[in-house]
Amino acid sequence: MTKTEIEDRIKELKMDYIRIQNDLDKLESVGGNVTNAEKQLKQLETELSELNKALAKTSK
C-alpha cells in the first residue's frame, strides 16, 4: 500500500470506530447485547495499530 492508501484506510477505520462506539453506547443504555460491537471495535483497533506501524515505516 502507498502512504496515501494507508492514510485513507486509517480515516475510514476511524469513522467506522466512532460509528460503532456510538452504537455500543446506545446498546449499553438500553441493556442490549454489546458483545458483537466490542469484537468489532477490537478488530478495528488491531487493524489501526498495524496500519499505523506501516505508515511509520513509509514515513522513514
N, CA, C and O atoms as a Tripos MOL2 file, in Angstrom:
@<TRIPOS>MOLECULE
protein
  240   239    60     0     0
PROTEIN
NO_CHARGES

@<TRIPOS>ATOM
      1 N           0.8360   -1.1890    0.0000 N.3       1 MET1
      2 CA          0.0000    0.0000    0.0000 C.3       1 MET1
      3 C           0.8780    1.2480    0.0000 C.2       1 MET1
      4 O           1.9560    1.2810    0.5930 O.2       1 MET1
      5 N           0.3850    2.2560   -0.6760 N.am      2 THR2
      6 CA          1.1070    3.5160   -0.6610 C.3       2 THR2
      7 C           0.7530    4.2890    0.6100 C.2       2 THR2
      8 O          -0.1990    3.9490    1.3120 O.2       2 THR2
      9 N           1.5200    5.3130    0.8880 N.am      3 LYS3
     10 CA          1.2850    6.1310    2.0750 C.3       3 LYS3
     11 C          -0.1250    6.7200    2.0440 C.2       3 LYS3
     12 O          -0.8170    6.7280    3.0620 O.2       3 LYS3
     13 N          -0.5470    7.2060    0.8940 N.am      4 THR4
     14 CA         -1.8800    7.7950    0.7550 C.3       4 THR4
     15 C          -2.9730    6.7550    0.9860 C.2       4 THR4
     16 O          -3.9770    7.0420    1.6370 O.2       4 THR4
     17 N          -2.7820    5.5570    0.4580 N.am      5 GLU5
     18 CA         -3.7660    4.4880    0.6620 C.3       5 GLU5
     19 C          -3.8750    4.1210    2.1430 C.2       5 GLU5
     20 O          -4.9720    3.8980    2.6560 O.2       5 GLU5
     21 N          -2.7470    4.0610    2.8150 N.am      6 ILE6
     22 CA         -2.7430    3.7470    4.2460 C.3       6 ILE6
     23 C          -3.4770    4.8420    5.0150 C.2       6 ILE6
     24 O          -4.3050    4.5530    5.8800 O.2       6 ILE6
     25 N          -3.1730    6.0920    4.7000 N.am      7 GLU7
     26 CA         -3.8290    7.2110    5.3880 C.3       7 GLU7
     27 C          -5.3320    7.2070    5.1450 C.2       7 GLU7
     28 O          -6.1070    7.4680    6.0650 O.2       7 GLU7
     29 N          -5.7540    6.9140    3.9130 N.am      8 ASP8
     30 CA         -7.1840    6.8520    3.5990 C.3       8 ASP8
     31 C          -7.8710    5.7250    4.3630 C.2       8 ASP8
     32 O          -8.9810    5.8890    4.8700 O.2       8 ASP8
     33 N          -7.2000    4.5870    4.4380 N.am      9 ARG9
     34 CA         -7.7810    3.4440    5.1560 C.3       9 ARG9
     35 C          -7.8960    3.7600    6.6500 C.2       9 ARG9
     36 O          -8.8840    3.3920    7.2850 O.2       9 ARG9
     37 N          -6.9040    4.4320    7.2080 N.am     10 ILE10
     38 CA         -6.9510    4.8240    8.6150 C.3      10 ILE10
     39 C          -8.1410    5.7470    8.8570 C.2      10 ILE10
     40 O          -8.8480    5.5970    9.8530 O.2      10 ILE10
     41 N          -8.3640    6.6930    7.9620 N.am     11 LYS11
     42 CA         -9.5090    7.6010    8.0960 C.3      11 LYS11
     43 C         -10.8250    6.8270    8.0790 C.2      11 LYS11
     44 O         -11.7170    7.0940    8.8850 O.2      11 LYS11
     45 N         -10.9440    5.8690    7.1600 N.am     12 GLU12
     46 CA        -12.1510    5.0500    7.0710 C.3      12 GLU12
     47 C         -12.3850    4.2780    8.3690 C.2      12 GLU12
     48 O         -13.4980    4.2390    8.8940 O.2      12 GLU12
     49 N         -11.3210    3.6700    8.8720 N.am     13 LEU13
     50 CA        -11.4400    2.8740   10.0850 C.3      13 LEU13
     51 C         -11.8060    3.7380   11.2850 C.2      13 LEU13
     52 O         -12.5750    3.3120   12.1460 O.2      13 LEU13
     53 N         -11.2650    4.9380   11.3470 N.am     14 LYS14
     54 CA        -11.6020    5.8340   12.4490 C.3      14 LYS14
     55 C         -13.0760    6.2180   12.4110 C.2      14 LYS14
     56 O         -13.7250    6.2990   13.4550 O.2      14 LYS14
     57 N         -13.6090    6.4560   11.2100 N.am     15 MET15
     58 CA        -15.0350    6.7740   11.0880 C.3      15 MET15
     59 C         -15.8830    5.5790   11.5110 C.2      15 MET15
     60 O         -16.8810    5.7370   12.2130 O.2      15 MET15
     61 N         -15.4830    4.3830   11.0800 N.am     16 ASP16
     62 CA        -16.1960    3.1690   11.4880 C.3      16 ASP16
     63 C         -16.1410    2.9940   13.0000 C.2      16 ASP16
     64 O         -17.1310    2.6240   13.6310 O.2      16 ASP16
     65 N         -14.9730    3.2640   13.5700 N.am     17 TYR17
     66 CA        -14.7860    3.1050   15.0130 C.3      17 TYR17
     67 C         -15.7470    4.0210   15.7740 C.2      17 TYR17
     68 O         -16.3970    3.5950   16.7280 O.2      17 TYR17
     69 N         -15.8260    5.2600   15.3500 N.am     18 ILE18
     70 CA        -16.7160    6.2220   16.0090 C.3      18 ILE18
     71 C         -18.1700    5.7740   15.8880 C.2      18 ILE18
     72 O         -18.9250    5.8480   16.8570 O.2      18 ILE18
     73 N         -18.5670    5.3070   14.6940 N.am     19 ARG19
     74 CA        -19.9400    4.8450   14.4800 C.3      19 ARG19
     75 C         -20.2720    3.6600   15.3850 C.2      19 ARG19
     76 O         -21.3290    3.6230   16.0140 O.2      19 ARG19
     77 N         -19.3630    2.7030   15.4400 N.am     20 ILE20
     78 CA        -19.6060    1.5060   16.2580 C.3      20 ILE20
     79 C         -19.6090    1.8690   17.7410 C.2      20 ILE20
     80 O         -20.4030    1.3270   18.5100 O.2      20 ILE20
     81 N         -18.7360    2.7730   18.1420 N.am     21 GLN21
     82 CA        -18.7000    3.2140   19.5460 C.3      21 GLN21
     83 C         -20.0250    3.8640   19.9280 C.2      21 GLN21
     84 O         -20.5370    3.6330   21.0230 O.2      21 GLN21
     85 N         -20.5840    4.6750   19.0300 N.am     22 ASN22
     86 CA        -21.8830    5.2870   19.2910 C.3      22 ASN22
     87 C         -22.9730    4.2280   19.3950 C.2      22 ASN22
     88 O         -23.8400    4.3070   20.2650 O.2      22 ASN22
     89 N         -22.9280    3.2380   18.5080 N.am     23 ASP23
     90 CA        -23.8910    2.1420   18.5690 C.3      23 ASP23
     91 C         -23.7620    1.3790   19.8840 C.2      23 ASP23
     92 O         -24.7600    1.0060   20.4990 O.2      23 ASP23
     93 N         -22.5310    1.1540   20.3000 N.am     24 LEU24
     94 CA        -22.2720    0.4540   21.5520 C.3      24 LEU24
     95 C         -22.8590    1.2240   22.7310 C.2      24 LEU24
     96 O         -23.4850    0.6420   23.6170 O.2      24 LEU24
     97 N         -22.6530    2.5200   22.7310 N.am     25 ASP25
     98 CA        -23.1990    3.3620   23.8070 C.3      25 ASP25
     99 C         -24.7180    3.2640   23.8560 C.2      25 ASP25
    100 O         -25.3060    3.1870   24.9350 O.2      25 ASP25
    101 N         -25.3450    3.2660   22.6970 N.am     26 LYS26
    102 CA        -26.8110    3.1590   22.6420 C.3      26 LYS26
    103 C         -27.2580    1.7960   23.1630 C.2      26 LYS26
    104 O         -28.2110    1.7000   23.9370 O.2      26 LYS26
    105 N         -26.5620    0.7440   22.7320 N.am     27 LEU27
    106 CA        -26.9190   -0.5990   23.1940 C.3      27 LEU27
    107 C         -26.7790   -0.7240   24.7020 C.2      27 LEU27
    108 O         -27.6290   -1.3200   25.3630 O.2      27 LEU27
    109 N         -25.7060   -0.1630   25.2440 N.am     28 GLU28
    110 CA        -25.4920   -0.2280   26.6880 C.3      28 GLU28
    111 C         -26.5860    0.5120   27.4440 C.2      28 GLU28
    112 O         -27.0210    0.0760   28.5090 O.2      28 GLU28
    113 N         -27.0270    1.6340   26.8870 N.am     29 SER29
    114 CA        -28.0250    2.4460   27.5870 C.3      29 SER29
    115 C         -29.3850    1.7560   27.6630 C.2      29 SER29
    116 O         -30.1770    2.0340   28.5630 O.2      29 SER29
    117 N         -29.6520    0.8550   26.7140 N.am     30 VAL30
    118 CA        -30.9360    0.1410   26.7310 C.3      30 VAL30
    119 C         -30.7820   -1.3080   27.1910 C.2      30 VAL30
    120 O         -31.7370   -2.0830   27.1540 O.2      30 VAL30
    121 N         -29.5820   -1.6630   27.6210 N.am     31 GLY31
    122 CA        -29.3490   -3.0140   28.1310 C.3      31 GLY31
    123 C         -29.2160   -4.0610   27.0480 C.2      31 GLY31
    124 O         -29.4780   -5.2390   27.2910 O.2      31 GLY31
    125 N         -28.8110   -3.6510   25.8550 N.am     32 GLY32
    126 CA        -28.6610   -4.5950   24.7480 C.3      32 GLY32
    127 C         -27.3590   -5.3710   24.8280 C.2      32 GLY32
    128 O         -26.4940   -5.0990   25.6600 O.2      32 GLY32
    129 N         -27.2480   -6.3450   23.9390 N.am     33 ASN33
    130 CA        -26.0560   -7.1850   23.8650 C.3      33 ASN33
    131 C         -24.9490   -6.4170   23.1400 C.2      33 ASN33
    132 O         -25.1060   -6.0600   21.9720 O.2      33 ASN33
    133 N         -23.8520   -6.1670   23.8130 N.am     34 VAL34
    134 CA        -22.7690   -5.3650   23.2560 C.3      34 VAL34
    135 C         -21.5810   -6.1980   22.7820 C.2      34 VAL34
    136 O         -20.5810   -5.6420   22.3260 O.2      34 VAL34
    137 N         -21.6760   -7.5040   22.8840 N.am     35 THR35
    138 CA        -20.5560   -8.3910   22.5690 C.3      35 THR35
    139 C         -20.0630   -8.2080   21.1410 C.2      35 THR35
    140 O         -18.8580   -8.0870   20.9180 O.2      35 THR35
    141 N         -20.9670   -8.1850   20.1780 N.am     36 ASN36
    142 CA        -20.5640   -8.0610   18.7690 C.3      36 ASN36
    143 C         -19.8860   -6.7230   18.5150 C.2      36 ASN36
    144 O         -18.8610   -6.6650   17.8360 O.2      36 ASN36
    145 N         -20.4440   -5.6620   19.0470 N.am     37 ALA37
    146 CA        -19.8540   -4.3360   18.8560 C.3      37 ALA37
    147 C         -18.4640   -4.2730   19.4750 C.2      37 ALA37
    148 O         -17.5550   -3.6760   18.8970 O.2      37 ALA37
    149 N         -18.2910   -4.8780   20.6360 N.am     38 GLU38
    150 CA        -16.9820   -4.8930   21.2880 C.3      38 GLU38
    151 C         -15.9680   -5.6540   20.4550 C.2      38 GLU38
    152 O         -14.8110   -5.2440   20.3610 O.2      38 GLU38
    153 N         -16.3900   -6.7670   19.8440 N.am     39 LYS39
    154 CA        -15.4940   -7.5380   18.9810 C.3      39 LYS39
    155 C         -15.0840   -6.7160   17.7670 C.2      39 LYS39
    156 O         -13.9220   -6.7350   17.3590 O.2      39 LYS39
    157 N         -16.0460   -5.9900   17.1890 N.am     40 GLN40
    158 CA        -15.7450   -5.1660   16.0250 C.3      40 GLN40
    159 C         -14.7540   -4.0680   16.3910 C.2      40 GLN40
    160 O         -13.8320   -3.7820   15.6270 O.2      40 GLN40
    161 N         -14.9390   -3.4590   17.5430 N.am     41 LEU41
    162 CA        -14.0160   -2.4080   17.9800 C.3      41 LEU41
    163 C         -12.6090   -2.9680   18.1630 C.2      41 LEU41
    164 O         -11.6280   -2.3330   17.7760 O.2      41 LEU41
    165 N         -12.5130   -4.1380   18.7440 N.am     42 LYS42
    166 CA        -11.2040   -4.7680   18.9530 C.3      42 LYS42
    167 C         -10.5130   -5.0480   17.6120 C.2      42 LYS42
    168 O          -9.3090   -4.8320   17.4730 O.2      42 LYS42
    169 N         -11.2790   -5.5280   16.6330 N.am     43 GLN43
    170 CA        -10.7160   -5.7920   15.3070 C.3      43 GLN43
    171 C         -10.2220   -4.4950   14.6630 C.2      43 GLN43
    172 O          -9.1490   -4.4570   14.0620 O.2      43 GLN43
    173 N         -11.0240   -3.4330   14.8000 N.am     44 LEU44
    174 CA        -10.6210   -2.1480   14.2450 C.3      44 LEU44
    175 C          -9.3550   -1.6320   14.9140 C.2      44 LEU44
    176 O          -8.4680   -1.0980   14.2480 O.2      44 LEU44
    177 N          -9.2740   -1.7920   16.2280 N.am     45 GLU45
    178 CA         -8.0820   -1.3600   16.9590 C.3      45 GLU45
    179 C          -6.8400   -2.0830   16.4620 C.2      45 GLU45
    180 O          -5.7810   -1.4770   16.3010 O.2      45 GLU45
    181 N          -6.9770   -3.3720   16.2230 N.am     46 THR46
    182 CA         -5.8590   -4.1720   15.7290 C.3      46 THR46
    183 C          -5.4260   -3.7090   14.3470 C.2      46 THR46
    184 O          -4.2360   -3.5300   14.0860 O.2      46 THR46
    185 N          -6.4050   -3.5160   13.4600 N.am     47 GLU47
    186 CA         -6.0710   -3.0830   12.1040 C.3      47 GLU47
    187 C          -5.4660   -1.6800   12.1100 C.2      47 GLU47
    188 O          -4.5210   -1.4070   11.3710 O.2      47 GLU47
    189 N          -6.0080   -0.7940   12.9400 N.am     48 LEU48
    190 CA         -5.4510    0.5560   13.0360 C.3      48 LEU48
    191 C          -4.0100    0.5250   13.5190 C.2      48 LEU48
    192 O          -3.1660    1.2670   13.0160 O.2      48 LEU48
    193 N          -3.7290   -0.3260   14.4870 N.am     49 SER49
    194 CA         -2.3760   -0.4540   15.0020 C.3      49 SER49
    195 C          -1.4160   -0.8990   13.9050 C.2      49 SER49
    196 O          -0.3240   -0.3490   13.7630 O.2      49 SER49
    197 N          -1.8290   -1.8910   13.1360 N.am     50 GLU50
    198 CA         -0.9900   -2.4010   12.0550 C.3      50 GLU50
    199 C          -0.7650   -1.3350   10.9820 C.2      50 GLU50
    200 O           0.3430   -1.1830   10.4670 O.2      50 GLU50
    201 N          -1.8290   -0.5990   10.6520 N.am     51 LEU51
    202 CA         -1.7000    0.4400    9.6370 C.3      51 LEU51
    203 C          -0.8190    1.5840   10.1140 C.2      51 LEU51
    204 O          -0.0490    2.1430    9.3330 O.2      51 LEU51
    205 N          -0.9250    1.9330   11.3780 N.am     52 ASN52
    206 CA         -0.0700    2.9960   11.9140 C.3      52 ASN52
    207 C           1.3980    2.5870   11.8770 C.2      52 ASN52
    208 O           2.2680    3.4140   11.6060 O.2      52 ASN52
    209 N           1.6750    1.3080   12.1510 N.am     53 LYS53
    210 CA          3.0450    0.8140   12.0390 C.3      53 LYS53
    211 C           3.5370    0.8830   10.6050 C.2      53 LYS53
    212 O           4.6720    1.2800   10.3430 O.2      53 LYS53
    213 N           2.6600    0.4880    9.6710 N.am     54 ALA54
    214 CA          3.0240    0.5370    8.2460 C.3      54 ALA54
    215 C           3.2480    1.9800    7.8030 C.2      54 ALA54
    216 O           4.1550    2.2630    7.0200 O.2      54 ALA54
    217 N           2.4230    2.8800    8.3040 N.am     55 LEU55
    218 CA          2.5760    4.2900    7.9560 C.3      55 LEU55
    219 C           3.8880    4.8470    8.4830 C.2      55 LEU55
    220 O           4.5540    5.6310    7.8070 O.2      55 LEU55
    221 N           4.2500    4.4450    9.6760 N.am     56 ALA56
    222 CA          5.5170    4.8980   10.2530 C.3      56 ALA56
    223 C           6.7000    4.4230    9.4060 C.2      56 ALA56
    224 O           7.6910    5.1380    9.2590 O.2      56 ALA56
    225 N           6.5920    3.2330    8.8590 N.am     57 LYS57
    226 CA          7.6750    2.7000    8.0230 C.3      57 LYS57
    227 C           7.7810    3.4650    6.7080 C.2      57 LYS57
    228 O           8.8770    3.6600    6.1830 O.2      57 LYS57
    229 N           6.6190    3.9020    6.1720 N.am     58 THR58
    230 CA          6.6610    4.6350    4.9070 C.3      58 THR58
    231 C           7.1550    6.0640    5.0960 C.2      58 THR58
    232 O           7.6130    6.6940    4.1430 O.2      58 THR58
    233 N           7.0670    6.5700    6.3030 N.am     59 SER59
    234 CA          7.4740    7.9430    6.5720 C.3      59 SER59
    235 C           8.9760    8.0750    6.7720 C.2      59 SER59
    236 O           9.5070    9.1860    6.7750 O.2      59 SER59
    237 N           9.6590    6.9620    6.9370 N.am     60 LYS60
    238 CA         11.1050    6.9920    7.1940 C.3      60 LYS60
    239 C          11.8850    7.2610    5.9420 C.2      60 LYS60
    240 O          13.1140    7.3190    5.9810 O.2      60 LYS60
@<TRIPOS>BOND
     1     1     2 1
     2     2     3 1
     3     3     4 2
     4     3     5 am
     5     5     6 1
     6     6     7 1
     7     7     8 2
     8     7     9 am
     9     9    10 1
    10    10    11 1
    11    11    12 2
    12    11    13 am
    13    13    14 1
    14    14    15 1
    15    15    16 2
    16    15    17 am
    17    17    18 1
    18    18    19 1
    19    19    20 2
    20    19    21 am
    21    21    22 1
    22    22    23 1
    23    23    24 2
    24    23    25 am
    25    25    26 1
    26    26    27 1
    27    27    28 2
    28    27    29 am
    29    29    30 1
    30    30    31 1
    31    31    32 2
    32    31    33 am
    33    33    34 1
    34    34    35 1
    35    35    36 2
    36    35    37 am
    37    37    38 1
    38    38    39 1
    39    39    40 2
    40    39    41 am
    41    41    42 1
    42    42    43 1
    43    43    44 2
    44    43    45 am
    45    45    46 1
    46    46    47 1
    47    47    48 2
    48    47    49 am
    49    49    50 1
    50    50    51 1
    51    51    52 2
    52    51    53 am
    53    53    54 1
    54    54    55 1
    55    55    56 2
    56    55    57 am
    57    57    58 1
    58    58    59 1
    59    59    60 2
    60    59    61 am
    61    61    62 1
    62    62    63 1
    63    63    64 2
    64    63    65 am
    65    65    66 1
    66    66    67 1
    67    67    68 2
    68    67    69 am
    69    69    70 1
    70    70    71 1
    71    71    72 2
    72    71    73 am
    73    73    74 1
    74    74    75 1
    75    75    76 2
    76    75    77 am
    77    77    78 1
    78    78    79 1
    79    79    80 2
    80    79    81 am
    81    81    82 1
    82    82    83 1
    83    83    84 2
    84    83    85 am
    85    85    86 1
    86    86    87 1
    87    87    88 2
    88    87    89 am
    89    89    90 1
    90    90    91 1
    91    91    92 2
    92    91    93 am
    93    93    94 1
    94    94    95 1
    95    95    96 2
    96    95    97 am
    97    97    98 1
    98    98    99 1
    99    99   100 2
   100    99   101 am
   101   101   102 1
   102   102   103 1
   103   103   104 2
   104   103   105 am
   105   105   106 1
   106   106   107 1
   107   107   108 2
   108   107   109 am
   109   109   110 1
   110   110   111 1
   111   111   112 2
   112   111   113 am
   113   113   114 1
   114   114   115 1
   115   115   116 2
   116   115   117 am
   117   117   118 1
   118   118   119 1
   119   119   120 2
   120   119   121 am
   121   121   122 1
   122   122   123 1
   123   123   124 2
   124   123   125 am
   125   125   126 1
   126   126   127 1
   127   127   128 2
   128   127   129 am
   129   129   130 1
   130   130   131 1
   131   131   132 2
   132   131   133 am
   133   133   134 1
   134   134   135 1
   135   135   136 2
   136   135   137 am
   137   137   138 1
   138   138   139 1
   139   139   140 2
   140   139   141 am
   141   141   142 1
   142   142   143 1
   143   143   144 2
   144   143   145 am
   145   145   146 1
   146   146   147 1
   147   147   148 2
   148   147   149 am
   149   149   150 1
   150   150   151 1
   151   151   152 2
   152   151   153 am
   153   153   154 1
   154   154   155 1
   155   155   156 2
   156   155   157 am
   157   157   158 1
   158   158   159 1
   159   159   160 2
   160   159   161 am
   161   161   162 1
   162   162   163 1
   163   163   164 2
   164   163   165 am
   165   165   166 1
   166   166   167 1
   167   167   168 2
   168   167   169 am
   169   169   170 1
   170   170   171 1
   171   171   172 2
   172   171   173 am
   173   173   174 1
   174   174   175 1
   175   175   176 2
   176   175   177 am
   177   177   178 1
   178   178   179 1
   179   179   180 2
   180   179   181 am
   181   181   182 1
   182   182   183 1
   183   183   184 2
   184   183   185 am
   185   185   186 1
   186   186   187 1
   187   187   188 2
   188   187   189 am
   189   189   190 1
   190   190   191 1
   191   191   192 2
   192   191   193 am
   193   193   194 1
   194   194   195 1
   195   195   196 2
   196   195   197 am
   197   197   198 1
   198   198   199 1
   199   199   200 2
   200   199   201 am
   201   201   202 1
   202   202   203 1
   203   203   204 2
   204   203   205 am
   205   205   206 1
   206   206   207 1
   207   207   208 2
   208   207   209 am
   209   209   210 1
   210   210   211 1
   211   211   212 2
   212   211   213 am
   213   213   214 1
   214   214   215 1
   215   215   216 2
   216   215   217 am
   217   217   218 1
   218   218   219 1
   219   219   220 2
   220   219   221 am
   221   221   222 1
   222   222   223 1
   223   223   224 2
   224   223   225 am
   225   225   226 1
   226   226   227 1
   227   227   228 2
   228   227   229 am
   229   229   230 1
   230   230   231 1
   231   231   232 2
   232   231   233 am
   233   233   234 1
   234   234   235 1
   235   235   236 2
   236   235   237 am
   237   237   238 1
   238   238   239 1
   239   239   240 2
@<TRIPOS>SUBSTRUCTURE
     1 MET1         2 RESIDUE 1 A MET
     2 THR2         6 RESIDUE 1 A THR
     3 LYS3        10 RESIDUE 1 A LYS
     4 THR4        14 RESIDUE 1 A THR
     5 GLU5        18 RESIDUE 1 A GLU
     6 ILE6        22 RESIDUE 1 A ILE
     7 GLU7        26 RESIDUE 1 A GLU
     8 ASP8        30 RESIDUE 1 A ASP
     9 ARG9        34 RESIDUE 1 A ARG
    10 ILE10       38 RESIDUE 1 A ILE
    11 LYS11       42 RESIDUE 1 A LYS
    12 GLU12       46 RESIDUE 1 A GLU
    13 LEU13       50 RESIDUE 1 A LEU
    14 LYS14       54 RESIDUE 1 A LYS
    15 MET15       58 RESIDUE 1 A MET
    16 ASP16       62 RESIDUE 1 A ASP
    17 TYR17       66 RESIDUE 1 A TYR
    18 ILE18       70 RESIDUE 1 A ILE
    19 ARG19       74 RESIDUE 1 A ARG
    20 ILE20       78 RESIDUE 1 A ILE
    21 GLN21       82 RESIDUE 1 A GLN
    22 ASN22       86 RESIDUE 1 A ASN
    23 ASP23       90 RESIDUE 1 A ASP
    24 LEU24       94 RESIDUE 1 A LEU
    25 ASP25       98 RESIDUE 1 A ASP
    26 LYS26      102 RESIDUE 1 A LYS
    27 LEU27      106 RESIDUE 1 A LEU
    28 GLU28      110 RESIDUE 1 A GLU
    29 SER29      114 RESIDUE 1 A SER
    30 VAL30      118 RESIDUE 1 A VAL
    31 GLY31      122 RESIDUE 1 A GLY
    32 GLY32      126 RESIDUE 1 A GLY
    33 ASN33      130 RESIDUE 1 A ASN
    34 VAL34      134 RESIDUE 1 A VAL
    35 THR35      138 RESIDUE 1 A THR
    36 ASN36      142 RESIDUE 1 A ASN
    37 ALA37      146 RESIDUE 1 A ALA
    38 GLU38      150 RESIDUE 1 A GLU
    39 LYS39      154 RESIDUE 1 A LYS
    40 GLN40      158 RESIDUE 1 A GLN
    41 LEU41      162 RESIDUE 1 A LEU
    42 LYS42      166 RESIDUE 1 A LYS
    43 GLN43      170 RESIDUE 1 A GLN
    44 LEU44      174 RESIDUE 1 A LEU
    45 GLU45      178 RESIDUE 1 A GLU
    46 THR46      182 RESIDUE 1 A THR
    47 GLU47      186 RESIDUE 1 A GLU
    48 LEU48      190 RESIDUE 1 A LEU
    49 SER49      194 RESIDUE 1 A SER
    50 GLU50      198 RESIDUE 1 A GLU
    51 LEU51      202 RESIDUE 1 A LEU
    52 ASN52      206 RESIDUE 1 A ASN
    53 LYS53      210 RESIDUE 1 A LYS
    54 ALA54      214 RESIDUE 1 A ALA
    55 LEU55      218 RESIDUE 1 A LEU
    56 ALA56      222 RESIDUE 1 A ALA
    57 LYS57      226 RESIDUE 1 A LYS
    58 THR58      230 RESIDUE 1 A THR
    59 SER59      234 RESIDUE 1 A SER
    60 LYS60      238 RESIDUE 1 A LYS
